[in-house]
């Protein structure tokens, strides 16, 4: 039990350091860009698979 409390304490300290340090803002921008890149790749993949005559597996 004490081990888990130490793990969660360390996670909270790391999250606080990243959040208060301003790194979280940069990570948010990168996450938004990656979301749209992978969304575009998903759409391209589904269209390419449908063009081959196979229905997309979701």
DRENPA-3360 file (N, C-alpha, C; in nm, 2 decimals, always signed):
BEGIN
1 = XXXXXXXX = +0.08/-0.12/+0.00/+0.00/+0.00/+0.00/+0.09/+0.12/+0.00 ~ +0.19/+0.12/+0.08/+0.28/+0.24/+0.09/+0.35/+0.26/-0.05 ~ +0.38/+0.15/-0.11/+0.45/+0.16/-0.25/+0.36/+0.23/-0.35 ~ +0.23/+0.20/-0.35/+0.14/+0.26/-0.45/+0.13/+0.41/-0.41 ~ +0.12/+0.44/-0.29/+0.11/+0.58/-0.25/+0.23/+0.66/-0.29 ~ +0.35/+0.60/-0.28/+0.47/+0.67/-0.33/+0.47/+0.69/-0.48 ~ +0.42/+0.58/-0.55/+0.41/+0.59/-0.70/+0.32/+0.71/-0.74 ~ +0.20/+0.71/-0.68/+0.11/+0.82/-0.71/+0.16/+0.96/-0.67;
9 = XXXXXXXX = +0.23/+0.96/-0.56/+0.29/+1.09/-0.52/+0.40/+1.14/-0.63 ~ +0.48/+1.05/-0.68/+0.58/+1.08/-0.78/+0.51/+1.12/-0.91 ~ +0.40/+1.06/-0.95/+0.33/+1.09/-1.07/+0.27/+1.23/-1.05 ~ +0.22/+1.26/-0.93/+0.16/+1.40/-0.91/+0.27/+1.50/-0.91 ~ +0.39/+1.48/-0.86/+0.49/+1.57/-0.86/+0.54/+1.60/-1.00 ~ +0.56/+1.50/-1.08/+0.60/+1.51/-1.22/+0.49/+1.59/-1.30 ~ +0.37/+1.56/-1.28/+0.26/+1.63/-1.35/+0.26/+1.78/-1.31 ~ +0.28/+1.80/-1.18/+0.28/+1.94/-1.14/+0.40/+2.02/-1.20;
17 = XXXXXXXX = +0.52/+1.95/-1.20/+0.63/+2.02/-1.26/+0.61/+2.05/-1.41 ~ +0.55/+1.96/-1.48/+0.53/+1.98/-1.62/+0.42/+2.09/-1.64 ~ +0.32/+2.08/-1.56/+0.21/+2.18/-1.57/+0.24/+2.32/-1.53 ~ +0.32/+2.33/-1.43/+0.35/+2.47/-1.38/+0.47/+2.52/-1.46 ~ +0.55/+2.43/-1.52/+0.67/+2.48/-1.60/+0.64/+2.53/-1.74 ~ +0.52/+2.51/-1.79/+0.48/+2.56/-1.92/+0.50/+2.46/-2.03 ~ +0.55/+2.34/-2.00/+0.57/+2.24/-2.10/+0.43/+2.18/-2.14 ~ +0.33/+2.19/-2.06/+0.20/+2.14/-2.09/+0.14/+2.21/-2.21;
25 = XXXXXXXX = +0.16/+2.34/-2.22/+0.11/+2.42/-2.34/+0.17/+2.37/-2.47 ~ +0.30/+2.35/-2.47/+0.36/+2.30/-2.59/+0.31/+2.16/-2.63 ~ +0.29/+2.07/-2.53/+0.25/+1.94/-2.55/+0.10/+1.94/-2.61 ~ +0.02/+2.04/-2.56/-0.11/+2.05/-2.62/-0.11/+2.08/-2.76 ~ -0.03/+2.17/-2.80/-0.02/+2.20/-2.95/+0.03/+2.09/-3.03 ~ +0.13/+2.01/-2.98/+0.18/+1.90/-3.05/+0.07/+1.79/-3.06 ~ -0.01/+1.77/-2.95/-0.12/+1.67/-2.95/-0.22/+1.70/-3.05 ~ -0.26/+1.83/-3.06/-0.36/+1.87/-3.16/-0.31/+1.84/-3.30;
33 = XXXXXXXX = -0.19/+1.87/-3.33/-0.13/+1.85/-3.47/-0.13/+1.70/-3.50 ~ -0.09/+1.62/-3.40/-0.08/+1.47/-3.42/-0.22/+1.41/-3.44 ~ -0.32/+1.47/-3.37/-0.46/+1.42/-3.38/-0.51/+1.44/-3.52 ~ -0.49/+1.56/-3.58/-0.53/+1.58/-3.72/-0.45/+1.50/-3.82 ~ -0.33/+1.48/-3.80/-0.25/+1.40/-3.89/-0.30/+1.26/-3.89 ~ -0.32/+1.20/-3.77/-0.37/+1.06/-3.77/-0.51/+1.05/-3.81 ~ -0.59/+1.15/-3.79/-0.73/+1.15/-3.85/-0.73/+1.15/-4.00 ~ -0.64/+1.23/-4.06/-0.63/+1.23/-4.20/-0.58/+1.09/-4.26;
41 = XXXXXXXX = -0.48/+1.03/-4.19/-0.43/+0.90/-4.23/-0.54/+0.79/-4.22 ~ -0.63/+0.80/-4.12/-0.74/+0.71/-4.10/-0.83/+0.72/-4.22 ~ -0.87/+0.85/-4.25/-0.96/+0.87/-4.36/-0.90/+0.82/-4.50 ~ -0.77/+0.85/-4.52/-0.71/+0.80/-4.64/-0.71/+0.65/-4.65 ~ -0.68/+0.59/-4.53/-0.68/+0.44/-4.53/-0.81/+0.38/-4.56 ~ -0.92/+0.44/-4.50/-1.05/+0.39/-4.52/-1.10/+0.40/-4.67 ~ -1.06/+0.52/-4.73/-1.10/+0.54/-4.87/-1.02/+0.45/-4.96 ~ -0.89/+0.42/-4.93/-0.81/+0.33/-5.01/-0.86/+0.19/-5.00;
49 = XXXXXXXX = -0.90/+0.15/-4.88/-0.95/+0.02/-4.86/-1.09/+0.00/-4.93 ~ -1.17/+0.10/-4.93/-1.30/+0.09/-5.00/-1.28/+0.09/-5.15 ~ -1.18/+0.16/-5.20/-1.16/+0.17/-5.34/-1.11/+0.03/-5.40 ~ -1.05/-0.05/-5.31/-1.01/-0.18/-5.35/-1.12/-0.28/-5.35 ~ -1.24/-0.24/-5.31/-1.35/-0.32/-5.31/-1.38/-0.39/-5.18 ~ -1.30/-0.37/-5.08/-1.33/-0.43/-4.95/-1.39/-0.33/-4.86 ~ -1.49/-0.37/-4.79/-1.55/-0.27/-4.69/-1.46/-0.25/-4.57 ~ -1.46/-0.12/-4.52/-1.37/-0.10/-4.41/-1.41/-0.17/-4.28;
57 = XX = -1.31/-0.22/-4.21/-1.34/-0.29/-4.09/-1.32/-0.19/-3.97 ~ -1.42/-0.16/-3.90/-1.42/-0.07/-3.79/-1.43/-0.14/-3.66;
% end
